[in-house]
Structure formats: structure tokens, C-alpha cells
Amino acid sequence: MSSPVSLLHPEDRIYVAGHRGLVGQALCQALQRAGHKALITKTRHELDLLDAVAVADFYRCERPSVVFLAAAKVGGIAANDSFGADFLYQNLMIQNHVIWGAHKAGVRRLIFLGSSCIYPRQAPQPMKETALLTGSLEPTNRPYALAKIAGLELVQTLRRQFGHDYFSVMPTNLYGPGDNFHPQGSHVVPGLIRRFEEARRTRAAEVVVWGTGTPLRELLHVQDCAEATVFLAQKLSSQALAATEIGQAGFSHINLGSGQEVSIAALAAAVAAAVGFEGALRFDPSKPDGTPRKLLDCQQLHRLGWRPKYTLEQGLRETVAWYRQHVSPDT
């Protein structure tokens, strides 16, 4: 099913939208390791992706032949709950401007990075790509999920209507060096690292973790995500994807995951061990758990020959080391 010849060319001018974010940084590194030198990156100050005219001007001036859309407004449960309108509006605008702009500019290949939150809260596990739109979304991140679904649908309809070689990837929960460790806006892994590291430094007796600790999460190191995305960009044409079970069901996205899941309680214990915190863990069931289980079915990805390299323990150690070097005020 995959192409024996890389679908990315050495001479390609490749625009990585969101290059300063967690995934964008890793994508740039993975592309450089694959030998791609002509990378185009723009900071938010240099290019406001919420400005349609600015994005159109960018395409006209820079003329990229390949686009990786990793730019997004992201955050954890608390941020999504408090700023749902911002998450919906900003992600819709970013996606519309970048994806439609790529279409208008004649970009040959586009890969849109979505999120596993697009799948229904009670979807059968592991979640196949075909589970999309088969049930209700998780309420705590519904605005973000709806925006991502809209982006996926735009990619899909452009491929169907115009024959573009565009497709989407749906990563599971990501973590790693360069993550957002803000106390109000972070996802589960960086949020836990920050809290346990602060507790270790202050010699706190316990750390309180949101929820019951029972939800299950699949985690993927961001470098594995980037390598998988570049692998698919090199090997998977939208025509080949259309011939799969996913494509025949009318979809143009593929899951990216590790295939391994861990409870929030076990994850908290693993983070505590990684930072060296020796106090107690206490769970607060008055706080939301989020989706009870999130495990992606990655059979399609595995059939193409890709597997993750990082173990959870290795990834946590690396992420804690990065946090201590770049974020923590006192190690």
C-alpha cells in the first residue's frame, strides 16, 4: 500500500505551521534528520494564522510545496473548560486559513495533525478511524474536538473534490521535551511533572491529582509522533489511503499511537518516580476525570511498518530532565 519511493522530494520547500509548539519542533527535527533542508517557519509575530490575508500573502511569497499543519491552540481540561470559545474559534480560523490557503496556492501535499479527542467519549476500544462521528464527544474538550473534526473534514473534502494529495493524522496523547508546563494550561503529563517536581523541591507530604485515577490513557512521545508523521508523508499517498478500509468508509485520516495504555494513577506514580518524589498521592474525585478510556487502533499504521521507539519510563526521564533544565527554577 505504501509507496516504495519517497513522496517528499529533496527539493521540496516544506512549511511547518506551528514550529515552536511541541509537535512542530519535533517535526522540524525529524524532517532535518530525513535530509530536508528547505524548511519554512514563521513565528506568530511574523505570520498571524488568524489573519486570512496575511496567510494568503505568505503562500504567494514563499510558495511551499508541502505543508505540515501542527499549529493549534491547545490545553488541558481546565483550559478547555474555561476558554471553550477561544479553542473553537481560533482553531477553526487557523485550520481554514492554512488548509484553504494551501489549496488556493497549489500546495502539492498537506498533512494536518488532529487529535484523538475527535472520537466519541464511549467509542469502542481501541478506537478505529471509522469510529468518527458515531457518538457524543467528551464534554470537557468538545469545542477543541469539533474544531479538529472540521479541519479533518476540510482536508477530506478537498481531496475528494479536487484530487489533492492531502490527509490527516490523529495522534494520541503526546508528551515530551518542549511541552507546555503552565499550571492552568498543560496536559496531563507536563501538569503532573510540574506538580511532583514542585512537591519534591518543597518536600511536600502529598500531591493531589485530579479525578479518581482510574481513567486509562495512551501516551506517545512527541519524537515518535514526529517520526511517524514524516514516515507517512514519505510513504502514504491519499490514493493509497483511499483504498484501505479507512478510505472506503469515506475518511482520510490515520491514527498515531503507541498501542499501550496506563491508568492516571499508574502514570502519577511513574511521574513521581521519575522526579524522585517520595510523598503520598491523593486523588480528588470532585474534579473531572475526562474520557474514561482512550486507546487508538493503529493497525493501519503498523501494517505500513512503523512502530514507536520510546518506552514510557524513558520518555518521562527525558521530559523531566528537559523541564529541570529549561523551566524549573530550582533543580
C-alpha positions as CSV (number, residue, x, y, z in Angstrom):
1,M,0.0,0.0,0.0
2,S,2.8,2.4,0.8
3,S,5.0,4.0,-1.9
4,P,8.5,2.5,-2.5
5,V,9.7,6.0,-3.4
6,S,9.5,8.9,-1.0
7,L,6.6,11.2,-1.7
8,L,8.7,14.0,-0.2
9,H,11.4,15.3,-2.5
10,P,14.8,16.7,-1.5
11,E,14.0,20.0,-3.3
12,D,10.6,20.5,-1.6
13,R,10.0,23.7,0.3
14,I,8.3,22.5,3.4
15,Y,6.2,24.8,5.6
16,V,5.8,23.6,9.2
17,A,3.0,25.7,10.7
18,G,3.4,25.8,14.5
19,H,7.1,25.1,14.5
20,R,7.6,26.4,18.1
21,G,5.0,24.1,19.6
22,L,5.6,20.7,21.0
23,V,4.8,18.8,17.8
24,G,6.2,21.4,15.4
25,Q,9.6,21.4,17.0
26,A,9.8,17.7,16.8
27,L,8.6,17.7,13.2
28,C,11.3,20.1,12.1
29,Q,13.9,17.9,13.8
30,A,12.5,14.7,12.1
31,L,12.4,16.4,8.7
32,Q,16.0,17.6,9.1
33,R,17.1,14.1,10.1
34,A,15.4,12.8,6.9
35,G,17.6,15.2,4.8
36,H,15.1,18.1,4.2
37,K,16.9,21.4,4.3
38,A,14.4,23.8,2.8
39,L,12.1,24.2,5.8
40,I,9.9,27.3,6.1
41,T,9.0,28.5,9.6
42,K,7.3,31.7,10.8
43,T,6.7,32.9,14.3
44,R,3.3,34.2,15.4
45,H,4.8,37.7,15.2
46,E,5.9,37.1,11.6
47,L,2.7,35.4,10.5
48,D,-0.6,35.6,12.3
49,L,-2.5,32.5,11.2
50,L,-5.8,34.1,12.3
51,D,-5.3,36.7,9.5
52,A,-6.6,35.3,6.2
53,V,-5.0,38.0,4.1
54,A,-1.6,37.5,5.8
55,V,-1.7,33.8,5.2
56,A,-2.6,34.2,1.5
57,D,0.3,36.7,1.2
58,F,2.6,34.1,2.8
59,Y,1.7,31.4,0.3
60,R,2.1,33.8,-2.6
61,C,5.6,34.9,-1.4
62,E,7.0,31.6,0.0
63,R,5.4,29.1,-2.4
64,P,5.8,25.9,-0.2
65,S,5.2,22.6,-2.0
66,V,4.5,20.7,1.2
67,V,2.7,21.8,4.4
68,F,2.6,20.2,7.8
69,L,-0.2,21.9,9.9
70,A,0.8,21.5,13.5
71,A,-0.3,24.9,14.7
72,A,-3.2,24.9,17.2
73,K,-4.5,26.4,20.4
74,V,-4.1,23.6,22.9
75,G,-4.6,23.0,26.6
76,G,-5.8,20.6,29.2
77,I,-9.2,20.0,30.8
78,A,-9.2,23.2,32.8
79,A,-8.2,25.4,29.9
80,N,-10.8,23.8,27.6
81,D,-13.5,24.2,30.2
82,S,-12.7,27.9,30.9
83,F,-11.9,29.1,27.3
84,G,-14.0,26.9,25.1
85,A,-15.0,29.7,22.7
86,D,-11.3,30.6,22.2
87,F,-10.4,27.0,21.4
88,L,-13.2,26.6,18.9
89,Y,-12.8,29.9,17.1
90,Q,-9.0,30.1,17.0
91,N,-8.6,26.5,15.8
92,L,-11.2,26.9,13.1
93,M,-9.6,30.0,11.8
94,I,-6.1,28.6,11.8
95,Q,-7.2,25.5,10.0
96,N,-9.4,27.3,7.5
97,H,-6.7,29.8,6.5
98,V,-3.8,27.3,6.3
99,I,-5.7,24.4,4.6
100,W,-7.7,26.5,2.2
101,G,-4.7,28.7,1.5
102,A,-2.7,25.6,0.6
103,H,-5.5,24.6,-1.8
104,K,-5.6,28.0,-3.5
105,A,-1.8,28.2,-3.7
106,G,-1.5,24.7,-5.4
107,V,0.4,23.1,-2.5
108,R,1.1,19.5,-3.6
109,R,1.0,17.7,-0.3
110,L,-0.6,18.7,3.1
111,I,-0.6,16.8,6.3
112,F,-3.0,18.0,9.0
113,L,-2.3,17.0,12.6
114,G,-5.6,16.4,14.5
115,S,-6.2,14.8,17.9
116,S,-7.7,11.6,19.3
117,C,-10.3,13.7,21.1
118,I,-12.3,13.7,17.8
119,Y,-13.6,10.3,18.7
120,P,-16.8,9.7,20.8
121,R,-16.5,9.5,24.6
122,Q,-17.9,6.0,24.6
123,A,-16.3,4.7,21.4
124,P,-15.4,1.0,21.4
125,Q,-11.8,0.5,22.4
126,P,-9.4,0.5,20.8
127,M,-10.8,3.3,18.6
128,K,-10.7,2.7,14.9
129,E,-10.6,5.6,12.4
130,T,-14.1,4.7,11.4
131,A,-15.4,5.5,14.9
132,L,-15.5,9.2,14.0
133,L,-19.0,10.7,14.4
134,T,-20.6,7.6,15.8
135,G,-21.4,9.1,19.2
136,S,-21.3,12.0,21.6
137,L,-18.0,13.8,22.3
138,E,-16.3,14.2,25.7
139,P,-17.9,17.4,27.1
140,T,-14.7,18.7,28.7
141,N,-13.0,19.3,25.3
142,R,-15.9,19.4,22.9
143,P,-15.1,22.8,21.4
144,Y,-11.5,21.7,20.6
145,A,-12.7,18.4,19.2
146,L,-15.3,20.0,17.0
147,A,-12.7,22.3,15.5
148,K,-10.4,19.4,14.8
149,I,-13.2,17.4,13.2
150,A,-13.9,20.4,10.9
151,G,-10.3,20.6,9.9
152,L,-10.2,16.9,9.1
153,E,-13.4,17.3,7.0
154,L,-11.9,20.2,5.1
155,V,-8.9,18.1,4.2
156,Q,-11.1,15.2,3.3
157,T,-13.4,17.1,1.0
158,L,-10.5,18.9,-0.7
159,R,-9.0,15.5,-1.5
160,R,-12.4,14.2,-2.8
161,Q,-13.4,17.3,-4.7
162,F,-10.1,18.3,-6.2
163,G,-7.9,15.2,-6.0
164,H,-5.4,16.8,-3.7
165,D,-2.8,14.6,-2.0
166,Y,-3.8,15.7,1.4
167,F,-4.5,13.6,4.5
168,S,-4.7,13.9,8.3
169,V,-3.1,12.1,11.2
170,M,-4.7,11.7,14.6
171,P,-2.1,11.4,17.4
172,T,-2.9,10.1,20.8
173,N,-2.0,12.0,24.0
174,L,1.5,13.4,23.4
175,Y,4.3,14.4,25.8
176,G,8.0,15.2,25.7
177,P,10.6,17.9,25.8
178,G,9.3,21.3,24.8
179,D,5.8,20.7,26.2
180,N,3.6,23.3,27.9
181,F,4.1,23.2,31.7
182,H,1.8,26.1,32.6
183,P,-0.1,25.2,35.7
184,Q,-3.5,26.2,34.1
185,G,-3.0,25.2,30.5
186,S,-1.0,22.0,30.5
187,H,-2.0,18.4,29.6
188,V,-1.7,15.5,32.0
189,V,2.0,14.6,31.7
190,P,3.5,18.1,31.9
191,G,1.0,19.0,34.6
192,L,2.0,16.1,36.7
193,I,5.7,16.7,36.2
194,R,5.3,20.3,37.4
195,R,3.3,19.4,40.4
196,F,5.5,16.5,41.5
197,E,8.7,18.4,40.9
198,E,7.5,21.4,43.0
199,A,6.4,19.0,45.7
200,R,9.9,17.3,45.7
201,R,11.6,20.7,45.9
202,T,9.4,21.9,48.8
203,R,9.4,18.5,50.5
204,A,5.6,18.4,50.5
205,A,3.9,15.5,52.2
206,E,1.5,14.7,49.4
207,V,0.4,15.6,45.9
208,V,-3.3,15.9,44.9
209,V,-4.2,14.6,41.5
210,W,-7.5,15.5,39.7
211,G,-10.1,12.8,39.4
212,T,-10.3,9.2,40.6
213,G,-7.1,8.0,39.0
214,T,-9.0,5.2,37.1
215,P,-9.2,6.6,33.5
216,L,-6.9,5.0,31.1
217,R,-4.7,6.9,28.7
218,E,-2.4,6.0,25.8
219,L,0.7,8.1,25.6
220,L,3.1,8.7,22.7
221,H,6.4,10.5,22.9
222,V,6.4,13.6,20.6
223,Q,9.6,12.4,18.8
224,D,7.8,9.1,17.9
225,C,4.8,11.2,16.7
226,A,7.0,13.3,14.5
227,E,8.9,10.3,13.1
228,A,5.5,8.6,12.3
229,T,4.2,11.7,10.6
230,V,7.2,12.1,8.4
231,F,7.2,8.4,7.7
232,L,3.6,8.7,6.5
233,A,4.3,11.8,4.5
234,Q,7.1,9.9,2.7
235,K,5.2,6.6,2.2
236,L,1.4,7.2,2.1
237,S,-0.4,8.8,-0.8
238,S,-4.0,9.9,-0.3
239,Q,-4.9,7.5,-3.2
240,A,-3.4,4.6,-1.3
241,L,-5.2,5.6,1.8
242,A,-8.4,5.7,-0.1
243,A,-8.0,2.1,-1.0
244,T,-7.9,1.0,2.7
245,E,-10.8,0.2,5.0
246,I,-10.5,3.8,6.3
247,G,-10.7,5.3,2.8
248,Q,-13.5,3.1,1.7
249,A,-15.5,4.2,4.7
250,G,-15.1,7.8,3.4
251,F,-12.3,9.0,5.7
252,S,-8.8,10.3,5.0
253,H,-7.1,10.2,8.5
254,I,-4.9,7.7,10.2
255,N,-4.3,7.1,13.9
256,L,-0.9,7.6,15.5
257,G,-0.4,5.8,18.9
258,S,1.8,3.6,21.0
259,G,-0.7,0.8,21.5
260,Q,-0.1,0.9,25.2
261,E,-2.2,2.4,27.9
262,V,-1.8,3.4,31.5
263,S,-4.2,4.5,34.3
264,I,-3.9,8.0,35.6
265,A,-3.0,6.5,39.0
266,A,-0.1,4.5,37.5
267,L,1.0,7.4,35.4
268,A,1.1,9.6,38.5
269,A,3.2,7.0,40.3
270,A,5.6,6.8,37.3
271,V,6.0,10.6,37.2
272,A,6.6,10.6,41.0
273,A,9.4,8.0,40.5
274,A,10.9,9.9,37.6
275,V,11.2,13.1,39.6
276,G,12.2,11.4,42.8
277,F,9.1,12.4,44.9
278,E,8.7,10.1,47.9
279,G,5.5,11.6,49.5
280,A,1.9,10.4,49.2
281,L,-0.5,10.5,46.3
282,R,-4.1,11.6,46.9
283,F,-6.9,11.7,44.3
284,D,-9.6,14.3,44.2
285,P,-12.8,12.7,42.8
286,S,-14.6,16.0,42.9
287,K,-12.6,17.0,39.9
288,P,-13.4,15.7,36.4
289,D,-11.8,12.6,35.0
290,G,-12.4,13.3,31.4
291,T,-12.8,10.4,28.9
292,P,-12.8,7.1,30.8
293,R,-10.5,5.4,28.3
294,K,-8.6,6.5,25.2
295,L,-6.7,3.8,23.2
296,L,-6.3,4.1,19.4
297,D,-6.4,1.3,17.0
298,C,-3.2,1.7,15.0
299,Q,-3.3,-1.4,12.8
300,Q,-3.2,0.7,9.6
301,L,0.0,2.4,10.8
302,H,1.6,-0.8,11.9
303,R,0.8,-2.5,8.6
304,L,2.9,0.2,6.9
305,G,5.8,-0.9,9.1
306,W,6.1,1.8,11.7
307,R,6.5,1.2,15.5
308,P,7.3,3.6,18.3
309,K,10.8,3.6,19.9
310,Y,10.2,5.3,23.3
311,T,9.1,3.5,26.4
312,L,7.1,5.5,28.9
313,E,9.8,5.4,31.5
314,Q,12.5,6.5,29.1
315,G,10.2,9.3,27.8
316,L,9.4,10.5,31.3
317,R,13.0,10.6,32.3
318,E,13.9,12.7,29.2
319,T,11.0,15.1,29.8
320,V,11.8,15.6,33.4
321,A,15.4,16.4,32.5
322,W,14.3,18.9,29.9
323,Y,11.9,20.5,32.4
324,R,14.6,20.9,35.0
325,Q,17.0,22.5,32.5
326,H,14.5,24.8,30.8
327,V,11.6,25.5,33.1
328,S,12.1,24.6,36.8
329,P,13.6,27.5,38.8
330,D,15.4,25.2,41.1
331,T,16.5,21.7,40.4
